[in-house]
Amino acid sequence: MELLNYATNIVVNQTASEVFNAINNVSAWWHGEITGSSNKLNDEFAYKMKDIHYSNQKVIELVPNKKIVWLVNYSKLNFTNNKTEWTGTEIMFEIMEVENKTKVCFIHVGLVPKFECYGGCSNGWKMLIEQSLYNLITTGKGVEVFK
């Protein structure tokens, strides 16, 4: 049996362009300390959540209004035995128009159930995508999901 990558979807009434711009506004929906940029190909940004999680992402694919892919080129998860579980994984957003709405298919390629962090990380992604990013797209303001 093949292990599946973590994935979730959201559907909004906003345009693909609005969705694309919201995703690229990382600090507005991915809460923690964000440094760097994610607006163009080969940009890099770092994410830090207290002393729990640090990762550095590089934009490796950027197709306006269609697709965004970040390569996690370094990670340090202080709540797992293997601190670098995310290193080498890819965070992907596919944007498509479906019946006059915009659908975002989110996949963390490489975040699979055999990872020690899978339960906590998949739950974190679910809240970030389905609550914070969704709210940013639909209301203009992301929500704090990690308190």
Sequence and secondary structure as in RCSB ss.txt:
>XXXX:A:sequence
MELLNYATNIVVNQTASEVFNAINNVSAWWHGEITGSSNKLNDEFAYKMKDIHYSNQKVIELVPNKKIVWLVNYS
KLNFTNNKTEWTGTEIMFEIMEVENKTKVCFIHVGLVPKFECYGGCSNGWKMLIEQSLYNLITTGKGVEVFK
>XXXX:A:secstr
     EEEEEEESS HHHHHHHHH GGGTS SEEEE  SSTT EEEEEETTTEEEEEEEEEEETTTEEEEEEEEE
EETTSSSTTTTTT EEEEEEEEETTEEEEEEEEET  TTSTTHHHHHHHHHHIIIIIIHHHHHHS       
